Amino acid sequence: MKEITAVDLEKLLDEGKTVNLIDVRETDEVATGKIPGAINIPLGLIEFRLQDLDKSKEYVLVCRSGGRSGRATEFLESRGFHVMNVTGGMLSWNGDIE
């Protein structure tokens, strides 16, 4: 599984890089704040939203601590998607939130 640290993700965003970020936390968790630009697809809905994702893009997945996004990363990899897990999740995120 490919992984990226929260610090490296923040650097990419600060450099203006396009990052396809998916937050797999539950809606009520995301309501407390998410990384700007992230779309919310709760882990339990990932398999039902595959048609909304593009296999030609790379996605970065985040959750609270990295566990759920790790499971989502493995699931999407098994379906042929290019994905990376944010190690440490939002607990490691020190950047802006919206």
C-alpha positions in Angstrom: 0.0 0.0 0.0 1.3 3.4 -0.9 1.3 5.9 1.9 2.0 9.6 2.4 2.5 11.5 5.6 0.3 14.4 6.6 3.4 16.7 6.4 4.1 15.6 2.8 0.5 16.0 1.8 0.5 19.5 3.3 3.6 20.4 1.2 1.9 19.2 -2.0 -1.1 21.3 -1.3 1.0 24.3 -0.3 2.9 24.0 -3.7 -0.5 24.2 -5.4 -0.4 20.6 -6.6 -3.7 19.0 -7.6 -4.6 16.3 -5.1 -7.7 14.2 -5.4 -8.4 13.9 -1.7 -11.1 11.6 -0.3 -12.1 11.8 3.4 -13.6 8.4 4.4 -14.8 9.5 7.9 -18.5 9.6 8.7 -20.4 12.8 7.9 -20.6 13.9 11.5 -16.8 13.6 11.8 -16.2 15.6 8.7 -18.6 18.3 10.0 -16.0 19.1 12.7 -13.5 20.0 9.9 -11.8 18.6 6.9 -8.8 19.3 4.7 -9.8 22.0 2.1 -10.8 20.4 -1.1 -11.5 16.9 0.3 -14.6 15.1 -0.8 -16.4 13.0 1.8 -17.2 9.4 0.9 -17.7 7.5 4.2 -15.9 4.1 4.2 -19.2 2.2 4.2 -20.2 3.9 0.9 -16.9 3.5 -1.0 -18.0 0.4 -2.9 -21.3 2.1 -4.0 -19.4 5.2 -5.3 -16.9 3.5 -7.5 -18.6 4.9 -10.6 -17.9 8.4 -9.3 -14.1 7.7 -9.3 -11.7 7.9 -12.3 -9.1 5.1 -12.6 -6.8 7.4 -14.5 -6.4 9.7 -11.4 -4.6 9.1 -8.2 -6.5 9.5 -5.0 -5.3 10.3 -1.5 -7.4 8.9 1.3 -7.7 10.2 4.8 -9.6 9.3 8.0 -9.2 10.1 11.7 -6.1 8.0 12.3 -5.3 6.1 9.1 -7.0 2.8 9.8 -10.3 3.3 7.8 -8.5 5.0 5.0 -6.0 2.1 4.9 -8.9 -0.3 4.5 -10.4 2.0 1.8 -7.0 2.2 0.1 -6.7 -1.6 0.0 -10.2 -2.0 -1.4 -9.7 0.6 -4.1 -6.3 -0.9 -5.0 -8.0 -4.3 -5.5 -10.4 -2.6 -7.9 -7.6 -1.1 -10.0 -7.5 2.4 -8.6 -4.3 4.4 -7.9 -4.5 5.4 -4.2 -2.4 6.5 -1.3 -3.2 6.4 2.4 -2.5 9.4 4.7 -0.5 7.8 7.6 -1.8 9.1 11.0 -4.9 10.6 9.4 -6.4 13.8 10.7 -4.7 13.3 14.0 -1.4 14.1 12.2 -2.8 16.9 10.2 -1.6 20.4 11.2 -2.6 22.3 8.1 -5.8 24.3 7.4 -9.2 22.8 7.8 -12.6 23.9 6.5 
